[in-house]
């Protein structure tokens, strides 16, 4: 038998405030048509004044635990993926831990920008497989609106705020590719590409938060190549083929990247969970937000194989195979 990280429940939260392309066009030299054609985005959710990343994460966490019939006291660990923490320190995860009434175990943040949720899944999975934790709550939460230059139309139109969570539990499985749970995770990075997607601030360098900066065309080019390789590695590691994948649950950066990855898997675009039109790019929150939506509406069913993939600043990228 093999210990697998089984998905018990998921949840999400989106702030109430919705900012449409049409509203942005009143302030910027842009248009709804320009944004839609280049990205697939129609609107994004923005956190309210005083609403923090930990607030969003906590709401997604509470929904997930309620669906699983558990409380914070039943958790051994919390891993929060975020590039927009409440504070430089302590970890945002510790604020969620306290709010959930969890007094045992541990909580930590993972910073891999848009790849953060895949990285966090890998961290949680390894804690579970090593026997250090039985139940781990994995959360992706972001308030990217706080690091955007709202006068830069090439970046501010792309991002939104939100949070999503997935609860994992250690369970014995036969040790085959037909097992439930996480079959494998695959992580990569190449720090040479720092200047293509970064924030121009930080406590050590500028003592400021800074703003997001991006070379969009270069990021797109690298994303298509890197994500295709990550998908190949995940399938090969489990002796599976593209025909075994039921759903692609990708990071929601650009609809054209999603379409390219679906084509790579020989999947119709209808088999890719696409939320970018309504959520925009929510960085580490985008995969769990998309996952939760497809579980809630019944598209994702028990026993189906999901392929998760993402690429973010750094560059970081990765993939995961999860049987629901």
One Martini backbone bead per residue (centre of mass of N, CA, C, O) as a GRO file, in nm:
protein
  324
    1UNK     BB    1   0.101   0.033   0.013
    2UNK     BB    2   0.006   0.387  -0.030
    3UNK     BB    3   0.051   0.711   0.049
    4UNK     BB    4  -0.206   0.950   0.005
    5UNK     BB    5  -0.335   1.261  -0.108
    6UNK     BB    6  -0.656   1.336  -0.027
    7UNK     BB    7  -0.944   1.483  -0.139
    8UNK     BB    8  -1.203   1.619   0.061
    9UNK     BB    9  -1.204   1.944   0.001
   10UNK     BB   10  -1.339   2.261  -0.116
   11UNK     BB   11  -1.278   2.625  -0.160
   12UNK     BB   12  -1.396   2.979  -0.169
   13UNK     BB   13  -1.311   3.338  -0.245
   14UNK     BB   14  -1.478   3.650  -0.339
   15UNK     BB   15  -1.496   3.956  -0.368
   16UNK     BB   16  -1.752   4.183  -0.416
   17UNK     BB   17  -1.583   4.358  -0.594
   18UNK     BB   18  -1.640   4.462  -0.933
   19UNK     BB   19  -1.421   4.501  -1.220
   20UNK     BB   20  -1.454   4.623  -1.526
   21UNK     BB   21  -1.349   4.704  -1.834
   22UNK     BB   22  -1.529   4.954  -1.869
   23UNK     BB   23  -1.422   5.097  -1.614
   24UNK     BB   24  -1.124   5.108  -1.700
   25UNK     BB   25  -1.170   5.272  -1.971
   26UNK     BB   26  -1.226   5.547  -1.811
   27UNK     BB   27  -0.900   5.558  -1.707
   28UNK     BB   28  -0.790   5.418  -1.967
   29UNK     BB   29  -0.612   5.323  -2.265
   30UNK     BB   30  -0.883   5.129  -2.326
   31UNK     BB   31  -1.074   4.814  -2.377
   32UNK     BB   32  -1.273   4.553  -2.379
   33UNK     BB   33  -1.174   4.436  -2.649
   34UNK     BB   34  -0.867   4.445  -2.596
   35UNK     BB   35  -0.867   4.259  -2.345
   36UNK     BB   36  -1.017   4.010  -2.452
   37UNK     BB   37  -0.834   3.939  -2.701
   38UNK     BB   38  -0.556   3.909  -2.519
   39UNK     BB   39  -0.696   3.737  -2.246
   40UNK     BB   40  -1.026   3.690  -2.164
   41UNK     BB   41  -1.104   3.939  -1.996
   42UNK     BB   42  -1.385   4.113  -1.812
   43UNK     BB   43  -1.312   4.067  -1.499
   44UNK     BB   44  -1.269   4.162  -1.142
   45UNK     BB   45  -1.172   4.113  -0.810
   46UNK     BB   46  -1.176   4.332  -0.515
   47UNK     BB   47  -1.057   4.425  -0.238
   48UNK     BB   48  -1.129   4.574   0.033
   49UNK     BB   49  -1.088   4.792   0.255
   50UNK     BB   50  -0.902   4.599   0.488
   51UNK     BB   51  -0.879   4.350   0.306
   52UNK     BB   52  -0.705   4.061   0.341
   53UNK     BB   53  -0.546   3.777   0.266
   54UNK     BB   54  -0.637   3.630   0.530
   55UNK     BB   55  -0.938   3.679   0.491
   56UNK     BB   56  -0.968   3.517   0.231
   57UNK     BB   57  -0.846   3.252   0.334
   58UNK     BB   58  -1.048   3.202   0.566
   59UNK     BB   59  -1.304   3.170   0.393
   60UNK     BB   60  -1.204   2.926   0.232
   61UNK     BB   61  -1.143   2.747   0.477
   62UNK     BB   62  -1.425   2.734   0.608
   63UNK     BB   63  -1.569   2.605   0.368
   64UNK     BB   64  -1.397   2.350   0.354
   65UNK     BB   65  -1.441   2.242   0.644
   66UNK     BB   66  -1.748   2.228   0.634
   67UNK     BB   67  -1.758   2.016   0.400
   68UNK     BB   68  -1.581   1.804   0.584
   69UNK     BB   69  -1.662   1.820   0.895
   70UNK     BB   70  -1.447   2.029   1.012
   71UNK     BB   71  -1.174   2.171   1.196
   72UNK     BB   72  -0.890   2.322   1.299
   73UNK     BB   73  -0.832   2.085   1.512
   74UNK     BB   74  -0.791   1.865   1.258
   75UNK     BB   75  -0.520   1.991   1.199
   76UNK     BB   76  -0.159   1.984   1.113
   77UNK     BB   77  -0.166   2.186   0.855
   78UNK     BB   78  -0.065   2.498   0.688
   79UNK     BB   79  -0.062   2.610   0.338
   80UNK     BB   80   0.036   2.923   0.200
   81UNK     BB   81  -0.015   3.075  -0.110
   82UNK     BB   82   0.184   3.381  -0.156
   83UNK     BB   83   0.267   3.732  -0.279
   84UNK     BB   84   0.046   3.885  -0.061
   85UNK     BB   85   0.105   3.949   0.229
   86UNK     BB   86   0.027   4.110   0.512
   87UNK     BB   87   0.332   4.058   0.595
   88UNK     BB   88   0.654   4.006   0.610
   89UNK     BB   89   0.593   3.938   0.918
   90UNK     BB   90   0.429   3.690   0.953
   91UNK     BB   91   0.276   3.439   0.841
   92UNK     BB   92  -0.031   3.410   0.708
   93UNK     BB   93  -0.090   3.120   0.814
   94UNK     BB   94  -0.092   3.200   1.122
   95UNK     BB   95  -0.353   3.367   1.108
   96UNK     BB   96  -0.533   3.135   1.017
   97UNK     BB   97  -0.476   2.945   1.248
   98UNK     BB   98  -0.590   3.125   1.474
   99UNK     BB   99  -0.881   3.166   1.349
  100UNK     BB  100  -0.932   2.837   1.358
  101UNK     BB  101  -0.816   2.713   1.636
  102UNK     BB  102  -0.517   2.619   1.582
  103UNK     BB  103  -0.266   2.464   1.821
  104UNK     BB  104  -0.138   2.268   1.634
  105UNK     BB  105   0.129   2.224   1.464
  106UNK     BB  106   0.152   2.403   1.142
  107UNK     BB  107   0.253   2.715   0.963
  108UNK     BB  108   0.295   2.823   0.613
  109UNK     BB  109   0.464   2.979   0.353
  110UNK     BB  110   0.449   3.016  -0.013
  111UNK     BB  111   0.682   3.144  -0.274
  112UNK     BB  112   0.569   3.128  -0.641
  113UNK     BB  113   0.341   3.279  -0.717
  114UNK     BB  114   0.154   3.136  -0.963
  115UNK     BB  115   0.286   2.849  -0.856
  116UNK     BB  116   0.209   2.820  -0.550
  117UNK     BB  117  -0.003   2.588  -0.537
  118UNK     BB  118   0.176   2.363  -0.646
  119UNK     BB  119   0.393   2.394  -0.433
  120UNK     BB  120   0.205   2.349  -0.187
  121UNK     BB  121   0.118   2.066  -0.262
  122UNK     BB  122   0.401   1.942  -0.246
  123UNK     BB  123   0.454   2.004   0.048
  124UNK     BB  124   0.208   1.856   0.164
  125UNK     BB  125   0.261   1.578   0.038
  126UNK     BB  126   0.536   1.532   0.184
  127UNK     BB  127   0.429   1.541   0.470
  128UNK     BB  128   0.237   1.302   0.436
  129UNK     BB  129   0.437   1.081   0.325
  130UNK     BB  130   0.631   1.113   0.591
  131UNK     BB  131   0.421   1.148   0.852
  132UNK     BB  132   0.391   1.461   0.964
  133UNK     BB  133   0.095   1.449   0.828
  134UNK     BB  134  -0.259   1.409   0.774
  135UNK     BB  135  -0.375   1.712   0.771
  136UNK     BB  136  -0.395   1.951   0.493
  137UNK     BB  137  -0.417   2.296   0.430
  138UNK     BB  138  -0.456   2.440   0.107
  139UNK     BB  139  -0.367   2.780   0.008
  140UNK     BB  140  -0.481   3.036  -0.220
  141UNK     BB  141  -0.379   3.387  -0.180
  142UNK     BB  142  -0.484   3.723  -0.306
  143UNK     BB  143  -0.378   4.093  -0.335
  144UNK     BB  144  -0.287   4.229  -0.625
  145UNK     BB  145  -0.408   4.521  -0.616
  146UNK     BB  146  -0.162   4.625  -0.418
  147UNK     BB  147   0.073   4.584  -0.675
  148UNK     BB  148  -0.049   4.784  -0.874
  149UNK     BB  149  -0.032   4.983  -1.166
  150UNK     BB  150  -0.309   5.190  -1.250
  151UNK     BB  151  -0.139   5.318  -1.518
  152UNK     BB  152  -0.083   5.021  -1.630
  153UNK     BB  153  -0.235   4.854  -1.889
  154UNK     BB  154  -0.045   4.588  -1.912
  155UNK     BB  155  -0.126   4.493  -1.595
  156UNK     BB  156  -0.394   4.588  -1.439
  157UNK     BB  157  -0.597   4.410  -1.625
  158UNK     BB  158  -0.499   4.102  -1.526
  159UNK     BB  159  -0.587   4.131  -1.217
  160UNK     BB  160  -0.685   3.968  -0.902
  161UNK     BB  161  -0.886   3.863  -0.629
  162UNK     BB  162  -0.840   3.571  -0.403
  163UNK     BB  163  -0.956   3.232  -0.287
  164UNK     BB  164  -0.829   2.893  -0.227
  165UNK     BB  165  -0.908   2.545  -0.121
  166UNK     BB  166  -0.743   2.234   0.004
  167UNK     BB  167  -0.810   1.916   0.147
  168UNK     BB  168  -0.579   1.691   0.294
  169UNK     BB  169  -0.547   1.321   0.324
  170UNK     BB  170  -0.430   1.042   0.462
  171UNK     BB  171  -0.419   0.745   0.248
  172UNK     BB  172  -0.459   0.431   0.148
  173UNK     BB  173  -0.310   0.287  -0.146
  174UNK     BB  174  -0.204   0.067  -0.398
  175UNK     BB  175   0.008   0.217  -0.608
  176UNK     BB  176  -0.147   0.350  -0.855
  177UNK     BB  177  -0.280   0.537  -1.121
  178UNK     BB  178  -0.580   0.478  -0.990
  179UNK     BB  179  -0.551   0.643  -0.764
  180UNK     BB  180  -0.624   0.843  -0.524
  181UNK     BB  181  -0.503   1.153  -0.554
  182UNK     BB  182  -0.181   1.231  -0.543
  183UNK     BB  183   0.056   1.122  -0.772
  184UNK     BB  184   0.208   1.404  -0.855
  185UNK     BB  185   0.487   1.638  -0.849
  186UNK     BB  186   0.627   1.930  -1.047
  187UNK     BB  187   0.926   2.124  -1.016
  188UNK     BB  188   1.034   2.462  -1.126
  189UNK     BB  189   1.328   2.676  -1.213
  190UNK     BB  190   1.450   3.019  -1.344
  191UNK     BB  191   1.630   3.296  -1.232
  192UNK     BB  192   1.712   3.446  -1.507
  193UNK     BB  193   1.391   3.571  -1.531
  194UNK     BB  194   1.329   3.804  -1.331
  195UNK     BB  195   1.279   4.067  -1.537
  196UNK     BB  196   0.994   3.957  -1.665
  197UNK     BB  197   0.874   3.901  -1.353
  198UNK     BB  198   0.805   4.157  -1.113
  199UNK     BB  199   0.884   4.346  -0.818
  200UNK     BB  200   1.000   4.691  -0.750
  201UNK     BB  201   1.014   4.570  -0.444
  202UNK     BB  202   1.137   4.570  -0.094
  203UNK     BB  203   1.281   4.555   0.213
  204UNK     BB  204   1.588   4.518   0.113
  205UNK     BB  205   1.588   4.723  -0.140
  206UNK     BB  206   1.340   4.971  -0.086
  207UNK     BB  207   1.123   4.969   0.153
  208UNK     BB  208   0.894   4.865  -0.044
  209UNK     BB  209   0.647   4.718  -0.224
  210UNK     BB  210   0.560   4.794  -0.505
  211UNK     BB  211   0.544   4.690  -0.854
  212UNK     BB  212   0.434   4.534  -1.120
  213UNK     BB  213   0.638   4.368  -1.373
  214UNK     BB  214   0.615   4.308  -1.743
  215UNK     BB  215   0.695   4.079  -2.018
  216UNK     BB  216   0.452   3.944  -2.191
  217UNK     BB  217   0.572   3.795  -2.442
  218UNK     BB  218   0.789   3.633  -2.286
  219UNK     BB  219   0.604   3.488  -2.089
  220UNK     BB  220   0.439   3.340  -2.299
  221UNK     BB  221   0.666   3.181  -2.432
  222UNK     BB  222   0.761   3.027  -2.178
  223UNK     BB  223   0.495   2.901  -2.088
  224UNK     BB  224   0.442   2.708  -2.321
  225UNK     BB  225   0.705   2.546  -2.291
  226UNK     BB  226   0.713   2.475  -1.983
  227UNK     BB  227   0.429   2.345  -1.953
  228UNK     BB  228   0.466   2.119  -2.155
  229UNK     BB  229   0.697   1.980  -1.997
  230UNK     BB  230   0.538   1.936  -1.730
  231UNK     BB  231   0.324   1.753  -1.850
  232UNK     BB  232   0.506   1.529  -1.956
  233UNK     BB  233   0.628   1.449  -1.680
  234UNK     BB  234   0.368   1.368  -1.533
  235UNK     BB  235   0.281   1.141  -1.726
  236UNK     BB  236   0.543   0.971  -1.727
  237UNK     BB  237   0.558   0.916  -1.411
  238UNK     BB  238   0.254   0.748  -1.454
  239UNK     BB  239   0.200   0.604  -1.723
  240UNK     BB  240   0.056   0.830  -1.897
  241UNK     BB  241  -0.184   0.995  -2.099
  242UNK     BB  242  -0.379   1.231  -2.244
  243UNK     BB  243  -0.632   1.030  -2.242
  244UNK     BB  244  -0.648   1.025  -1.911
  245UNK     BB  245  -0.749   1.311  -1.911
  246UNK     BB  246  -1.030   1.498  -1.795
  247UNK     BB  247  -0.884   1.763  -1.660
  248UNK     BB  248  -0.793   2.099  -1.695
  249UNK     BB  249  -0.623   2.291  -1.425
  250UNK     BB  250  -0.531   2.605  -1.470
  251UNK     BB  251  -0.373   2.873  -1.483
  252UNK     BB  252  -0.511   3.217  -1.502
  253UNK     BB  253  -0.357   3.422  -1.736
  254UNK     BB  254  -0.435   3.312  -2.039
  255UNK     BB  255  -0.636   3.184  -2.278
  256UNK     BB  256  -0.407   3.103  -2.481
  257UNK     BB  257  -0.255   2.914  -2.290
  258UNK     BB  258  -0.484   2.720  -2.235
  259UNK     BB  259  -0.526   2.637  -2.531
  260UNK     BB  260  -0.239   2.522  -2.570
  261UNK     BB  261  -0.262   2.298  -2.347
  262UNK     BB  262  -0.506   2.152  -2.462
  263UNK     BB  263  -0.372   2.081  -2.729
  264UNK     BB  264  -0.138   1.918  -2.606
  265UNK     BB  265  -0.371   1.706  -2.482
  266UNK     BB  266  -0.611   1.669  -2.677
  267UNK     BB  267  -0.819   1.882  -2.569
  268UNK     BB  268  -1.093   2.021  -2.534
  269UNK     BB  269  -1.172   2.327  -2.408
  270UNK     BB  270  -1.410   2.202  -2.234
  271UNK     BB  271  -1.169   2.043  -2.054
  272UNK     BB  272  -1.121   2.328  -1.946
  273UNK     BB  273  -1.080   2.530  -1.673
  274UNK     BB  274  -1.243   2.852  -1.715
  275UNK     BB  275  -1.211   3.185  -1.526
  276UNK     BB  276  -1.080   3.450  -1.644
  277UNK     BB  277  -1.323   3.627  -1.724
  278UNK     BB  278  -1.412   3.667  -1.399
  279UNK     BB  279  -1.111   3.668  -1.235
  280UNK     BB  280  -0.863   3.657  -1.365
  281UNK     BB  281  -0.549   3.696  -1.225
  282UNK     BB  282  -0.487   3.518  -0.900
  283UNK     BB  283  -0.257   3.345  -0.903
  284UNK     BB  284  -0.245   3.123  -0.644
  285UNK     BB  285  -0.579   3.118  -0.666
  286UNK     BB  286  -0.668   3.004  -0.951
  287UNK     BB  287  -0.683   2.696  -0.921
  288UNK     BB  288  -0.878   2.667  -0.671
  289UNK     BB  289  -1.106   2.830  -0.802
  290UNK     BB  290  -1.150   2.643  -1.045
  291UNK     BB  291  -1.192   2.382  -0.893
  292UNK     BB  292  -1.438   2.465  -0.723
  293UNK     BB  293  -1.630   2.533  -0.954
  294UNK     BB  294  -1.626   2.238  -1.085
  295UNK     BB  295  -1.737   2.099  -0.833
  296UNK     BB  296  -1.999   2.260  -0.785
  297UNK     BB  297  -2.115   2.205  -1.096
  298UNK     BB  298  -2.018   1.883  -1.162
  299UNK     BB  299  -1.780   1.824  -1.352
  300UNK     BB  300  -1.631   1.711  -1.118
  301UNK     BB  301  -1.554   1.369  -1.047
  302UNK     BB  302  -1.511   1.091  -0.906
  303UNK     BB  303  -1.203   0.953  -1.050
  304UNK     BB  304  -1.090   1.188  -1.184
  305UNK     BB  305  -0.840   1.338  -1.391
  306UNK     BB  306  -0.611   1.593  -1.293
  307UNK     BB  307  -0.445   1.878  -1.444
  308UNK     BB  308  -0.197   2.078  -1.305
  309UNK     BB  309  -0.090   2.423  -1.393
  310UNK     BB  310   0.205   2.656  -1.367
  311UNK     BB  311   0.326   3.006  -1.398
  312UNK     BB  312   0.587   3.225  -1.264
  313UNK     BB  313   0.777   3.418  -1.114
  314UNK     BB  314   1.157   3.388  -1.182
  315UNK     BB  315   1.097   3.129  -1.280
  316UNK     BB  316   0.804   2.935  -1.218
  317UNK     BB  317   0.702   2.580  -1.227
  318UNK     BB  318   0.420   2.336  -1.267
  319UNK     BB  319   0.283   2.006  -1.172
  320UNK     BB  320  -0.025   1.798  -1.135
  321UNK     BB  321  -0.171   1.488  -1.023
  322UNK     BB  322  -0.532   1.443  -0.970
  323UNK     BB  323  -0.751   1.225  -0.807
  324UNK     BB  324  -1.087   1.274  -0.710
   0.00000   0.00000   0.00000
